[in-house]
Amino acid sequence: MEIKKNIPNNTITRKLNELDSQTGNIYESINIIARRANQISSELKTELNRKLADFSSPTDTMEETFENREQIEISRYYERLPKPVIIATEEFLDDEVYYRHGEAQGK
């Protein structure tokens, strides 16, 4: 997953009218952002696990596990990434998130 470089690592105070301008409803906007954050989190976790699986072997001892510098660097890279909620919020505000309304229930 490619992360844009201009996304901050820490939280930012947002104006509510920025968040609800696209949907007209703050709760709907937050729901869209939360769902996208879950997707991003799953993608990052899958990507990290795939990269770390390259380093695992069934015969590793505890000493060998702690000495693997490449594995440590990969883990540190993912720790320094912005949180999924921040990424999702930036994507939402930049109109990069596709969402649609489902069919109304009971009609």
Sequence and secondary structure as in RCSB ss.txt:
>XXXX:A:sequence
MEIKKNIPNNTITRKLNELDSQTGNIYESINIIARRANQISSELKTELNRKLADFSSPTDTMEETFENREQIEIS
RYYERLPKPVIIATEEFLDDEVYYRHGEAQGK
>XXXX:A:secstr
    TT  SS     HHHHSTTTS HHHHHHHHHHHHHHHHHHHHHHHHHHHHTT  TT  HHHHHT HHHHHHH
HHHHHS  HHHHHHHHHHTT         TT 
